[in-house]
Amino acid sequence: MNTATTSPEMLTVEDAATLLRTSRKAVYALIERGALPGVVRVGRRVLFRAVALRKHLGLTTVSNPVDSLTLGNATGSKGSR
């Protein structure tokens, strides 16, 4: 059975912090203020709808959330990994 935690459409707080380039503590503060869209609570877990968070940030849709997290860290080199 596929769960939301393994689905690429959902991001963890740590993923969201990386995407926002901030700390997990700051992400929790933004959640409490209602400043972030796409927040989904599953029990005590907090997840984010990746599409909603990217739209809020003005990012284009990428097929894999991990790709979008690494795009911001590009050094400008065009060589392959």
C-alpha distances in whole Angstrom, upper triangle without the diagonal:
4,6,10,11,10,11,15,16,16,18,19,23,24,23,25,28,28,28,30,32,33,32,29,31,33,29,29,32,32,29,31,34,31,32,29,27,23,22,19,19,16,18,21,19,20,18,20,19,21,22,24,25,27,28,30,31,32,30,29,26,24,21,20,21,22,25,26,26,28,30,32,33,35,38,40,40,39,39,35,33
4,7,8,7,7,11,12,12,15,16,20,21,19,21,24,24,24,27,29,29,29,26,29,30,26,26,30,29,26,29,31,28,29,25,23,20,19,17,17,15,17,19,17,18,15,17,16,17,19,21,22,23,25,26,27,29,26,26,22,21,18,16,17,18,21,22,23,25,27,29,30,31,35,36,37,36,36,33,31
4,5,6,6,10,11,10,12,13,17,18,17,19,22,22,22,24,26,27,26,23,25,26,23,23,26,25,22,25,27,25,26,22,21,17,16,13,14,11,14,15,13,14,12,14,13,15,17,19,19,21,23,24,25,27,25,25,21,20,18,16,16,18,21,21,21,24,26,27,29,31,34,36,36,36,36,33,31
4,5,5,8,8,6,9,10,14,15,14,15,18,19,19,21,23,23,23,20,22,23,19,19,23,22,19,22,24,22,22,19,17,13,13,10,11,9,12,14,11,11,9,10,10,11,14,15,16,18,19,21,22,23,22,22,19,18,16,15,14,15,18,19,19,21,23,24,26,28,32,33,34,34,34,32,30
4,6,8,9,7,8,8,11,13,12,14,16,17,17,20,21,21,20,17,20,21,18,18,22,21,19,21,24,22,22,19,18,15,13,11,11,10,12,13,10,10,8,10,11,12,15,16,16,18,20,21,22,24,22,22,19,18,17,14,13,14,17,18,17,20,22,23,24,26,30,32,33,33,33,30,28
4,6,9,8,9,10,14,14,13,15,18,18,18,21,22,23,22,20,23,24,21,21,25,24,22,25,27,25,25,21,20,17,16,14,15,13,16,17,13,14,11,13,13,13,16,18,17,18,21,22,23,24,22,22,18,17,15,12,12,12,16,17,16,19,21,23,23,25,29,31,31,31,31,28,25
4,5,6,9,11,14,15,13,15,18,18,17,20,22,23,23,21,24,24,21,21,25,23,21,24,26,24,24,20,18,15,15,13,15,14,17,18,15,14,11,11,10,10,12,15,15,16,18,20,21,22,19,19,15,14,12,10,10,12,14,15,16,18,20,22,23,25,28,30,31,30,30,27,25
4,5,7,10,14,14,11,13,16,15,14,17,20,21,21,20,23,23,19,21,24,22,21,24,26,23,22,19,17,14,15,14,17,16,19,20,16,15,11,11,9,8,10,13,13,13,16,18,18,19,16,15,12,11,8,6,6,8,11,11,12,15,16,18,20,21,25,26,27,26,27,24,22
4,7,10,13,15,12,12,16,16,14,17,19,21,21,19,22,22,18,20,22,20,18,22,23,20,20,16,14,11,12,12,15,15,18,19,15,14,10,8,6,5,7,10,10,11,13,15,16,17,15,14,11,10,9,8,7,10,12,12,13,16,17,19,21,22,26,27,28,28,29,26,25
4,7,10,12,9,10,13,14,13,15,18,18,18,16,19,19,15,16,19,18,16,19,21,18,18,14,12,9,10,9,11,12,15,15,12,10,6,5,5,5,8,10,10,11,14,15,16,17,16,16,13,13,12,10,8,11,14,13,13,16,18,19,20,23,26,28,29,29,30,28,26
4,7,8,6,6,10,10,10,12,14,15,15,13,16,16,12,14,17,15,14,17,19,17,16,13,12,10,10,10,12,13,15,15,11,9,6,5,6,6,10,11,9,11,14,14,14,17,15,16,14,13,13,11,8,9,12,11,11,14,16,16,18,20,24,26,27,28,28,27,25
4,5,5,6,9,10,11,12,14,14,13,10,13,14,10,11,15,14,13,16,18,17,16,13,13,11,10,10,11,11,14,12,8,7,5,6,9,9,13,13,12,14,17,16,16,19,18,19,17,17,17,14,11,11,15,14,12,15,18,18,19,22,25,27,29,30,30,28,26
4,5,5,6,9,10,10,12,11,9,6,9,10,7,8,11,11,10,13,15,14,14,11,13,12,10,11,11,13,14,12,9,7,6,7,11,11,15,14,12,14,17,16,16,19,18,20,19,19,19,17,13,14,17,15,13,16,18,17,18,22,25,27,29,30,31,30,27
4,5,5,6,9,10,10,9,8,6,10,11,9,10,13,13,13,16,18,18,17,14,16,15,13,14,15,16,17,15,12,10,10,10,13,13,16,16,13,15,18,17,16,20,18,20,19,18,19,16,12,12,15,14,11,14,16,15,16,19,22,25,26,28,28,27,24
4,5,5,6,9,10,10,10,9,13,13,10,12,15,14,14,17,19,18,17,14,14,13,13,14,15,16,19,17,13,11,9,9,11,10,13,14,11,12,15,15,14,17,15,17,16,15,15,12,9,8,11,10,8,11,13,13,14,17,20,22,24,25,26,24,22
4,5,5,6,8,9,9,8,11,10,7,10,13,11,11,15,16,15,13,10,11,11,10,13,14,16,18,17,13,10,9,7,10,9,12,11,8,10,13,12,11,14,13,15,15,15,16,14,10,11,13,11,9,12,14,13,15,18,21,23,25,26,27,26,24
4,5,5,6,5,5,5,9,8,6,9,11,11,12,15,16,15,14,11,14,14,13,15,16,18,20,18,15,12,12,11,14,12,15,15,11,12,16,14,13,16,15,18,18,18,19,17,13,13,15,13,10,13,15,13,14,17,20,22,25,26,27,27,24
4,5,5,6,8,9,12,11,10,13,15,14,15,18,19,19,17,14,16,16,16,18,19,21,23,21,17,15,14,13,15,13,15,16,12,12,16,15,13,16,14,17,17,16,17,15,11,10,12,10,7,9,11,9,10,14,16,19,21,23,24,23,21
4,5,8,10,11,14,12,10,14,16,14,15,18,19,18,15,12,14,14,15,17,19,21,23,22,18,15,13,11,13,10,12,13,9,9,12,12,9,12,10,13,13,13,15,13,9,9,11,8,6,9,10,8,10,13,16,18,21,22,23,23,21
4,5,8,10,12,10,8,12,13,11,13,16,16,15,12,11,13,14,14,17,19,22,24,22,19,16,14,12,14,12,14,13,9,10,13,11,8,12,11,15,15,16,18,17,13,13,14,11,9,12,12,10,12,15,18,20,23,24,26,26,24
4,7,10,12,10,10,14,14,13,15,18,18,18,15,14,16,18,18,20,22,24,26,23,21,18,17,15,17,15,17,17,13,13,16,15,12,15,14,17,18,18,20,18,15,14,15,12,10,11,12,9,10,14,16,18,21,23,25,24,23
4,7,8,6,7,11,11,11,13,16,16,17,14,13,16,18,17,20,20,23,24,21,19,16,16,15,18,17,19,18,14,15,18,16,14,17,17,20,21,21,23,21,17,16,18,15,13,15,16,13,14,17,19,22,24,27,28,28,26
4,5,5,6,9,10,11,13,15,16,17,15,14,17,18,17,19,19,21,22,19,17,15,15,15,18,18,20,19,16,17,20,18,17,20,20,23,23,23,25,22,18,17,20,18,14,17,18,16,16,20,22,25,27,29,30,30,27
4,5,5,6,9,10,11,13,14,15,14,13,16,16,14,16,16,18,18,15,13,11,12,13,17,16,19,18,15,17,20,18,17,21,20,23,23,23,24,21,17,17,20,18,15,18,20,18,18,22,24,27,29,31,32,31,28
4,5,5,6,9,10,11,13,14,14,14,17,18,15,17,17,19,19,16,14,13,14,15,19,19,22,20,17,20,22,20,19,23,23,26,26,26,27,25,21,21,23,21,18,21,23,21,21,25,27,30,32,34,35,34,32
4,5,5,6,9,10,11,12,11,11,15,16,14,17,17,20,21,18,16,14,15,15,18,18,20,18,15,17,20,17,16,20,20,24,24,24,26,24,20,20,23,20,17,20,22,19,20,24,26,28,31,33,34,34,32
4,5,5,6,9,10,10,9,8,12,13,11,13,14,17,18,15,13,10,11,11,14,14,17,15,12,15,17,14,14,18,18,21,21,22,23,21,17,18,20,18,16,19,20,18,19,23,25,28,30,32,33,33,31
4,5,5,6,9,10,10,10,13,13,11,13,12,15,15,13,11,9,11,12,15,16,19,17,14,17,19,17,17,21,21,24,24,24,26,24,20,21,23,21,19,22,24,22,23,27,29,32,34,36,37,36,34
4,5,5,6,9,9,10,13,15,13,15,15,18,18,16,15,13,14,14,18,19,21,18,16,19,20,17,17,21,22,25,26,26,28,26,22,23,26,23,21,24,25,23,24,28,30,32,35,37,38,38,36
4,5,5,6,5,6,10,12,11,14,14,18,19,17,16,12,13,12,15,16,18,15,12,15,16,13,14,17,19,22,22,24,26,24,20,22,24,21,19,22,23,21,23,26,29,31,34,35,37,36,35
4,5,5,6,6,8,10,8,10,11,14,15,13,12,9,11,10,13,15,17,14,12,15,16,14,15,19,20,22,22,24,25,23,20,21,24,21,20,23,24,22,24,28,30,33,35,37,38,37,35
4,5,8,9,11,13,10,13,12,16,16,14,14,11,14,14,17,18,20,17,16,19,20,17,18,22,23,26,26,27,29,27,24,25,27,25,23,27,28,26,28,31,34,36,39,40,42,41,39
4,5,8,11,13,12,15,15,19,19,18,17,14,16,15,17,19,20,17,15,19,19,15,17,20,22,25,26,27,29,28,24,26,28,25,24,27,28,25,28,31,33,35,38,40,42,41,39
4,6,8,10,9,12,13,17,18,17,16,13,14,13,14,16,17,14,13,16,16,13,15,18,20,23,23,25,27,26,22,24,26,23,23,26,26,25,27,30,33,35,38,39,41,40,38
4,7,10,10,14,15,19,21,19,18,14,14,12,14,15,16,12,11,14,13,10,12,15,17,20,21,23,25,24,21,23,24,21,20,24,24,22,24,27,30,31,34,36,38,37,36
4,7,7,11,13,17,19,18,16,12,11,9,10,11,12,9,7,10,11,8,10,13,14,17,17,19,21,20,17,19,21,18,17,21,21,19,22,25,28,29,32,33,35,34,33
4,6,9,12,16,18,18,16,12,11,8,8,10,10,6,6,9,9,7,10,12,14,16,16,18,19,19,16,19,20,17,18,21,21,20,23,26,29,30,33,34,35,34,33
4,6,10,13,16,16,14,10,8,5,5,7,8,5,6,10,10,9,12,14,15,16,15,17,18,17,14,17,19,17,17,21,21,21,24,26,29,31,33,33,35,34,32
4,7,10,13,12,10,7,6,5,7,10,11,9,9,12,13,12,14,17,17,19,18,19,20,19,16,18,21,18,18,22,23,22,24,27,31,32,35,35,36,35,33
4,6,10,10,8,6,5,6,7,11,13,11,12,15,16,15,18,20,20,21,19,20,20,19,17,19,22,20,20,23,25,24,27,29,33,34,37,37,38,36,34
4,6,7,6,5,6,9,11,14,16,15,15,18,20,19,21,23,23,25,23,24,23,22,19,21,24,23,22,25,27,27,29,32,35,37,39,39,40,38,36
4,6,5,6,8,11,12,16,18,17,17,21,22,22,23,26,26,27,24,25,24,22,20,21,25,24,23,26,28,28,30,33,36,38,40,40,41,39,36
4,6,8,10,14,16,19,22,21,21,24,25,25,26,29,29,30,28,28,27,25,23,24,28,27,26,29,31,31,32,35,39,41,42,43,43,41,39
4,7,10,13,16,19,22,21,20,23,25,24,25,28,28,30,28,28,27,25,22,23,27,26,24,28,30,29,30,34,37,39,41,42,42,40,37
4,7,10,13,15,19,18,17,20,22,21,22,25,25,26,24,24,24,21,19,20,23,22,21,24,26,26,27,30,33,36,37,38,38,36,34
4,7,10,13,16,14,13,17,19,18,19,22,21,23,21,22,22,20,17,18,21,20,18,22,24,23,25,28,31,33,35,36,37,35,33
4,7,9,12,12,11,14,16,15,17,19,18,20,18,18,18,16,13,15,18,17,16,19,21,21,23,25,29,31,33,33,34,32,30
4,6,9,8,7,10,12,12,13,16,15,16,15,15,16,14,11,14,16,14,14,18,19,19,21,24,27,29,31,31,32,31,29
4,6,5,6,9,10,11,13,14,14,14,12,13,13,13,10,14,16,14,14,18,19,19,22,24,27,29,31,31,32,30,29
4,6,5,6,8,10,11,12,10,11,9,10,10,10,7,10,12,10,11,14,15,15,18,20,24,25,27,27,28,27,25
4,6,5,6,9,10,10,9,9,7,9,10,11,9,13,13,11,13,16,16,17,20,21,25,25,28,27,29,27,27
4,6,5,6,9,10,10,11,10,13,14,14,12,15,16,14,15,18,18,18,21,23,26,27,30,30,32,30,30
4,5,5,6,9,9,11,10,12,14,14,11,14,15,12,12,16,15,15,18,20,24,25,27,28,30,29,28
4,5,5,6,5,7,7,9,12,12,9,12,12,9,11,14,13,13,16,18,21,22,24,25,27,26,25
4,5,5,6,7,8,11,14,15,13,16,16,12,14,17,16,15,19,20,24,24,27,27,29,28,28
4,6,8,10,12,14,17,17,15,17,18,14,15,18,17,16,19,21,24,25,28,28,31,30,30
4,6,9,11,13,16,16,14,16,16,12,13,15,14,12,16,18,21,21,24,25,28,27,27
4,7,9,12,16,16,14,17,16,12,14,16,14,13,17,18,21,21,24,24,27,27,27
4,7,9,12,13,11,13,12,9,11,13,11,11,14,15,18,18,21,21,24,23,23
4,6,10,12,11,13,12,9,12,14,11,12,16,16,19,19,21,20,23,22,23
4,7,9,9,12,10,8,12,14,12,14,17,17,21,20,22,21,23,22,22
4,6,7,9,7,6,10,11,10,12,15,15,19,19,20,19,21,19,19
4,7,9,8,9,12,13,12,15,17,17,21,21,22,21,22,20,19
4,5,5,7,9,10,11,14,15,16,20,20,21,20,21,18,17
4,5,5,6,9,10,12,14,15,19,20,21,21,22,20,18
4,5,5,6,9,11,12,13,17,18,19,19,19,17,15
4,5,5,6,9,10,11,14,15,16,16,16,15,13
4,5,5,7,9,10,14,15,17,17,18,17,16
4,6,6,8,10,13,15,17,18,19,17,16
4,5,5,7,10,12,13,14,15,14,12
4,5,5,9,10,12,13,14,14,13
4,6,9,10,13,14,16,16,16
4,6,9,11,13,14,15,13
4,6,8,9,11,12,11
4,6,9,10,12,12
4,6,9,11,13
4,6,9,10
4,7,9
4,7
4
